[in-house]
Structure formats: structure tokens, C-alpha cells
């Protein structure tokens, strides 16, 4: 007998028929003798509708009331799934975040989990009751409902698995697992049996939409075994585990891409101490995250600073730099939103040479120009023109021998 947390996303509970399908899956696990807690998202499209209503009434709405509204999506799903389980003869009840309770810090709309008191849930699970927990929500220090930000249900599930000391956390989605790259771009993409936490964290942060970055980071820190699998196909998924559990480590495990990048170049900045702090301090002051950075120094005592920001942050980034123009002393700013970040990821890079060279050669063979390069211990990322995204992903997938036979 195992203790399992099962998490179902919005597409898995999109309508009543799919909720009945989820209930059948949960029933199978319960009948096998496992202790089962289920974490659910709002039905597909519901959260967007609730957010839209808040914005329509007031663009500068009270974040506390926003949380009170958008948290109801998960509340509805949890209640409906509990009813569906009871209809199948499975003893169950729904739990809201504040009932668990799942305590968070007070940043409404993007709260972080502080602690989970799981004693009562453990007692109920031990008595054979299935717990259906509303994801994405908790209770703040002010005793008001908080939400965890987009993708927060994944984080809820992993945190609950850690608190309950679950044997595994199964994340059910509309895909069958983690693939070597997006199968919509590369038909020969392969589903992975296992992937290391660090690899999954890199892929999630670099554009892979299967798992939310915070949830992977939490799973890695708490050593929660994750499995990503399909709600619609009965097949094994992909396990996210410690690197030590993967016997044969690929040099490159996967190729990720992101079209959500914009490139900014600050030209002819005085080459003096503190100039980088002035530029990136101005951006940090507006909560703008900077990713790839490259600096080119010229012979006349000036430098060009190129970096990337999220595409949605580009207008605010330009405004922040404009406000700091006197302090920075640049000649001009240029921006290009038509770029894409392509990344190769693999823990095998630690013990193999030539990984970056393979990447550069494969892109050169396709006449794809590299604009910016960024590396870490298990990742190499490049910035290319957005029009080359799919060509670059396919070329790299083949170059690293990832194509399925």
C-alpha cells in the first residue's frame, strides 16, 4: 500500500464527463489499497473567465478580493469530484486550502506556501477516505484566502505530497509524459522514462509547459518523486527523480524553446565601474527579470550591453531605462521582440566535452545566426531570430541523436 497524491489539471476536469473519468482513475487507486489525496485545478477556461470579470470591473482591483473570486474555480471542481466519487461508492470529501490548512505568506495573487498542517488529512486517509483538495489556494496571515499564481495547483500538489510524506505525486495532464522536445515540432520526439530534477527544472524554466517551475523546485528540495502522465491514455508516464536513479545518462536529454523573449541593447554606454549596476538596478526596481546578458567593449571607452527580458516586460523595461538615462549615459536603446531562446539540457554535459560546439555547428549548417549565448553546468542556450525556431529545434534534436528510430 502506498500514499499517493494525484493532481489533475484544467483540461482533465474540463467537463462532467472528464470529471467522471478522473473519478474512475481515483477509484482504481483507492481500490488497490492506496491512500489517495487528489489535488484539482479549475475546469478549463474558468480561471480566465474569473480573472476577466475582476479586470472588467476594475483594472486596479483589490488583490484580496481578486483571490476571493479566482479561488472559487478550484472550489467548484473539488466539490464536483467529491460528488462523482461518492456516486461511485468511494468515501470522499472536498477540502479547501483554508480547511487543510495550507498556510501561505501574504502576497495576494502570487502567494508562496509557508506550511501545511496535514495531521487531519493523514488521519482521514488512514481511515480510507479520499481527500479532494482544491489546488492553487491557501490562507494568508490575515486569515483571508490567497492564491499561488498561475500553475499554482502543481505547487499545491507537490507541497501536499511533501507534507503527507507521500510515496509519489502523479501529475495528470493532456500529454503522456515528458518528451525530448515539443512533439508538435519534432514528430520523432521521444517520451522519456525518467528525467532528473535538475533537467526538468531547466526545461520548465526554459519554456517547457508541462510542469510549473516552482513545483519542480519544491519537488527537488523535498525529494518528492513526481510522475507526469496522461489523463486520457492508460500508459506509464515520465518519472522525475534524483539523478542517481538514472543509470544511463544522456549527454543531452531535451531541447527547449521559448518565444517569450525580447532582446534589448543599450548602446555606447560609458565603460566604467558601476554601469552594469545602474542598468540592471533600474530594471530590478521595476521587478523586471533579466535573463541572457552579453557585453561588448569598444576601443573608444564605451560599451554595448545586450540582454533579454520577457516580451511582456519590454515596454516597462524601455520606460525604466529611459527614466534612468541621465544616470546611465547611453547613446540609444534598440529592442527586438522577434527572437527565440533555444536551449539544450542534460546532466551528461558535466562529463562530456563538445556539447556547445555540436550546437553551434548544427545551427551554422542551417545558416542560423546566433545572437546571444548563455551557459550553465547542464544547459547551453542561444538566442536566434524567431523565424528560425522550429528549424533550430529540429536540427538540434537530430544533431544530439534524440530522434526516435
C-alpha positions in Angstrom: 0.0 0.0 0.0 1.3 3.5 -0.9 0.2 7.0 -0.1 -0.3 8.9 -3.4 -1.1 12.4 -4.3 -2.9 12.7 -7.7 -3.1 16.1 -9.4 -5.5 16.8 -12.3 -5.2 20.0 -14.4 -7.9 22.0 -16.1 -8.2 20.0 -19.3 -8.5 16.8 -17.2 -11.6 18.2 -15.4 -12.9 20.4 -18.3 -16.5 19.0 -18.1 -18.6 16.5 -16.2 -17.6 13.5 -18.4 -14.0 14.2 -17.7 -14.6 14.6 -14.0 -16.3 11.2 -14.1 -13.2 9.8 -15.9 -11.0 11.3 -13.1 -13.2 9.7 -10.5 -12.8 6.3 -12.2 -9.0 6.7 -12.1 -9.0 7.7 -8.4 -11.3 4.8 -7.6 -8.9 2.3 -9.1 -6.1 3.6 -6.9 -8.3 3.6 -3.8 -9.5 0.0 -4.5 -5.9 -1.1 -4.9 -5.5 -0.3 -1.3 -3.6 3.0 -1.6 -4.2 6.1 0.5 -5.2 8.8 -2.0 -5.3 12.6 -1.9 -6.4 14.4 -5.0 -5.5 18.0 -6.0 -7.6 19.6 -8.7 -7.4 22.7 -10.8 -10.3 24.8 -12.0 -12.2 23.5 -15.1 -10.5 24.6 -18.3 -11.2 28.2 -19.1 -12.9 29.0 -15.7 -9.9 30.9 -14.2 -9.5 33.1 -17.3 -13.2 34.0 -17.0 -13.0 34.8 -13.3 -9.8 36.9 -13.9 -11.6 38.7 -16.8 -14.5 39.6 -14.6 -12.2 41.2 -12.0 -10.3 43.2 -14.6 -13.6 44.3 -16.3 -14.9 45.7 -13.0 -11.6 47.4 -12.0 -8.2 47.2 -13.7 -6.7 48.2 -10.3 -8.8 45.8 -8.3 -8.1 44.8 -4.6 -5.8 41.8 -4.8 -7.5 40.3 -1.7 -10.9 40.3 -3.4 -9.3 39.0 -6.6 -8.1 36.0 -4.7 -11.6 35.5 -3.2 -13.0 35.4 -6.7 -10.5 33.3 -8.6 -10.1 30.7 -5.9 -13.7 29.6 -6.5 -12.8 27.8 -9.7 -10.9 25.1 -7.8 -13.6 25.0 -5.1 -16.2 24.0 -7.7 -14.0 21.3 -9.2 -13.2 19.8 -5.8 -16.9 19.6 -4.8 -17.9 18.1 -8.1 -15.2 15.4 -8.0 -16.1 14.5 -4.4 -19.7 14.1 -5.6 -18.6 11.9 -8.5 -16.5 9.7 -6.2 -19.4 9.4 -3.8 -21.6 8.3 -6.7 -19.2 5.5 -7.4 -19.3 4.4 -3.8 -15.9 5.9 -2.8 -15.9 7.6 0.6 -14.5 11.1 0.0 -14.8 14.8 0.9 -13.6 18.1 -0.5 -11.1 20.3 1.2 -10.4 24.0 0.5 -7.0 25.4 1.2 -8.0 27.1 4.4 -9.6 23.8 5.7 -6.4 21.7 5.3 -5.0 24.3 6.3 -2.4 25.3 3.8 -0.7 28.5 5.2 0.8 31.0 2.8 2.7 34.3 3.1 0.6 37.4 2.4 1.3 38.3 -1.2 -2.2 38.0 -2.7 -2.3 36.8 -6.2 1.2 35.2 -6.0 1.5 33.8 -2.5 4.1 31.3 -1.5 3.5 28.4 0.7 4.6 28.7 4.4 3.4 25.5 5.9 0.9 22.7 5.6 -0.8 21.1 8.7 -1.5 17.7 7.3 -2.4 15.7 10.5 -6.1 15.6 10.0 -5.7 14.7 6.3 -3.4 11.8 7.3 -6.0 10.6 9.8 -8.7 10.7 7.2 -6.6 8.9 4.6 -5.7 6.2 7.1 -9.5 5.7 7.7 -9.9 5.0 4.0 -11.3 8.4 2.9 -10.2 10.0 -0.3 -9.3 13.7 0.2 -10.1 16.0 -2.7 -8.1 19.2 -2.2 -8.7 22.5 -4.1 -5.3 23.5 -5.6 -3.9 26.9 -6.2 -5.1 28.4 -2.9 -4.3 28.7 0.8 -4.9 31.0 3.7 -2.7 34.1 4.5 -1.6 35.6 7.7 -4.6 37.9 7.6 -6.9 34.9 7.6 -8.0 35.6 4.0 -7.9 33.3 1.0 -4.7 33.6 -1.1 -3.8 32.2 -4.5 -0.4 30.9 -5.6 -0.3 32.4 -9.1 -0.6 30.7 -12.4 0.4 27.0 -12.3 -0.1 27.0 -8.5 -2.0 23.8 -8.5 1.1 21.9 -9.4 2.9 23.6 -6.5 -0.1 22.7 -4.2 0.2 19.1 -5.1 3.9 18.8 -4.6 3.8 20.7 -1.3 0.9 18.4 -0.1 2.9 15.3 -1.1 5.8 16.5 0.9 3.7 17.3 3.9 1.9 14.0 3.8 5.2 12.1 3.2 3.6 10.6 0.1 5.3 7.9 -1.8 4.6 9.6 -5.1 2.9 12.6 -6.7 1.2 11.9 -10.0 0.6 14.9 -12.2 -2.1 14.1 -14.8 -2.1 16.3 -17.9 -3.1 16.2 -21.6 0.3 14.8 -22.6 1.7 11.3 -21.9 4.9 12.4 -20.2 8.0 14.5 -20.7 9.4 14.4 -24.3 12.8 15.1 -25.6 11.2 18.2 -27.2 7.8 19.5 -28.3 6.3 16.7 -30.4 4.2 19.2 -32.3 7.5 20.5 -33.8 9.5 17.3 -34.0 7.5 14.2 -35.0 10.3 12.0 -33.8 10.4 13.3 -30.3 10.7 10.5 -27.7 8.9 10.2 -24.4 11.4 9.9 -21.5 11.0 7.1 -18.9 12.9 9.2 -16.3 14.4 12.7 -16.1 16.5 14.2 -13.3 15.0 17.0 -11.2 17.7 19.4 -12.4 17.0 18.7 -16.0 13.2 19.1 -15.5 13.8 22.4 -13.6 15.9 23.7 -16.5 13.4 22.6 -19.1 10.5 24.1 -17.1 12.3 27.5 -16.8 13.3 27.5 -20.4 9.9 27.2 -21.9 8.6 23.6 -21.4 4.9 24.0 -20.3 4.4 20.5 -18.8 5.4 21.4 -15.2 5.4 24.7 -13.4 8.9 25.8 -12.4 8.1 26.3 -8.7 6.6 22.8 -8.4 9.8 21.2 -9.8 12.0 23.2 -7.5 9.9 22.2 -4.5 9.9 18.6 -5.5 13.7 18.7 -5.9 14.2 20.3 -2.5 11.8 17.9 -0.7 12.8 14.9 -2.8 9.2 14.2 -3.8 9.0 11.6 -6.6 6.9 13.0 -9.5 5.3 11.2 -12.3 3.9 13.1 -15.3 1.2 11.1 -17.2 -1.9 11.4 -19.3 -5.5 11.7 -18.0 -6.7 10.2 -21.3 -4.3 7.3 -22.0 -3.6 4.4 -19.8 0.2 4.3 -20.2 3.2 4.8 -17.9 4.4 8.4 -17.8 7.7 10.0 -17.0 9.3 9.9 -13.6 11.1 13.0 -12.3 13.7 11.6 -9.9 17.2 12.0 -8.4 20.0 12.0 -10.9 21.4 8.9 -9.1 18.3 6.9 -10.2 19.1 7.3 -13.9 21.7 4.7 -14.8 22.3 5.6 -18.5 22.6 9.4 -18.6 22.2 11.0 -22.0 24.6 13.9 -22.8 21.6 15.9 -23.9 18.2 15.0 -22.5 16.0 17.5 -24.2 15.6 20.6 -26.4 13.5 23.5 -25.1 12.5 26.7 -26.7 10.8 30.0 -25.7 9.2 32.6 -27.9 8.5 34.8 -24.9 11.8 36.7 -25.1 12.8 40.1 -26.2 16.3 41.4 -26.8 17.4 44.8 -25.6 20.6 46.6 -26.5 21.8 49.7 -24.6 24.4 51.3 -27.0 27.5 53.3 -26.3 27.4 53.2 -22.5 30.4 54.7 -20.7 32.8 51.8 -19.8 33.2 52.5 -16.1 32.6 50.7 -12.8 29.0 50.6 -11.7 27.5 51.0 -15.1 26.0 47.4 -15.1 24.6 48.1 -11.6 22.9 51.3 -12.9 21.3 49.5 -15.9 20.1 46.4 -14.1 19.3 48.2 -10.9 16.8 50.3 -13.0 15.2 47.1 -14.3 15.2 45.4 -10.9 13.4 48.4 -9.4 10.5 47.6 -11.7 10.6 43.9 -10.9 11.8 43.1 -14.5 13.7 39.8 -14.7 16.8 39.8 -16.9 18.0 36.5 -18.5 20.8 36.3 -21.0 23.5 39.1 -20.9 26.4 39.9 -23.2 28.7 42.9 -23.1 30.8 44.2 -26.0 33.6 46.7 -25.2 34.8 49.1 -27.9 38.1 51.0 -28.2 36.6 54.4 -27.5 35.8 53.9 -23.8 32.2 52.8 -24.4 30.4 49.5 -24.3 27.2 48.0 -25.7 25.1 45.9 -23.2 22.7 43.3 -24.7 20.3 41.3 -22.6 16.9 39.6 -22.8 13.7 40.2 -20.8 10.2 38.7 -21.0 8.4 40.0 -24.1 5.6 41.3 -21.9 8.1 43.3 -19.9 9.6 45.1 -22.9 7.6 48.3 -22.7 8.3 48.6 -18.9 12.0 47.9 -19.5 12.3 50.6 -22.1 10.5 53.1 -19.8 12.7 52.2 -16.8 15.9 52.7 -18.9 14.5 55.9 -20.3 13.9 57.2 -16.7 17.5 56.3 -15.8 19.0 57.8 -19.0 20.9 60.6 -17.2 22.4 58.2 -14.6 23.4 55.6 -17.3 24.5 58.0 -20.1 23.7 55.7 -23.0 23.5 56.9 -26.7 20.5 54.9 -27.7 18.3 51.8 -26.9 17.3 49.2 -29.5 14.8 46.4 -28.9 13.9 43.3 -30.9 10.9 41.2 -29.8 11.2 38.8 -32.7 13.7 36.4 -31.1 13.6 33.0 -29.6 15.7 31.2 -27.0 16.7 27.7 -27.9 18.3 25.5 -25.2 19.9 22.1 -24.9 19.7 20.4 -21.4 21.3 17.4 -19.9 23.1 16.3 -16.8 25.5 14.3 -19.0 27.1 17.6 -20.0 29.0 17.6 -16.8 31.2 14.7 -18.0 31.3 15.3 -21.8 33.0 17.9 -23.9 32.0 19.4 -27.2 28.3 19.9 -26.4 28.3 23.6 -27.3 30.4 23.0 -30.4 27.8 20.5 -31.6 25.1 23.0 -31.1 26.9 25.9 -32.9 27.9 23.6 -35.8 24.3 22.3 -36.3 22.9 25.8 -36.3 25.6 27.1 -38.7 24.8 24.2 -41.1 21.3 25.6 -41.3 22.6 29.2 -41.7 21.0 30.2 -38.4 22.8 33.2 -36.8 23.4 33.1 -33.0 22.8 36.5 -31.3 23.5 35.7 -27.7 24.9 32.7 -25.8 24.3 31.6 -22.2 25.6 28.5 -20.4 25.3 26.7 -17.1 26.6 23.3 -15.9 23.8 21.4 -17.6 22.5 23.8 -20.2 23.5 25.8 -23.3 21.1 28.5 -24.6 21.3 30.6 -27.7 19.2 33.5 -28.9 18.1 33.3 -32.6 15.6 35.0 -34.9 12.1 33.9 -34.1 11.6 32.7 -37.6 14.2 30.0 -37.1 12.6 28.5 -34.0 11.3 25.3 -35.5 14.2 24.8 -37.8 16.7 25.2 -34.9 14.8 22.8 -32.7 14.6 20.1 -35.4 18.3 20.5 -36.3 19.5 20.2 -32.7 17.2 17.3 -31.9 18.8 15.4 -34.8 22.3 16.6 -34.0 22.2 15.1 -30.5 20.8 11.8 -31.6 17.4 12.3 -29.9 15.2 11.3 -32.9 13.2 8.2 -32.3 14.1 5.3 -34.5 
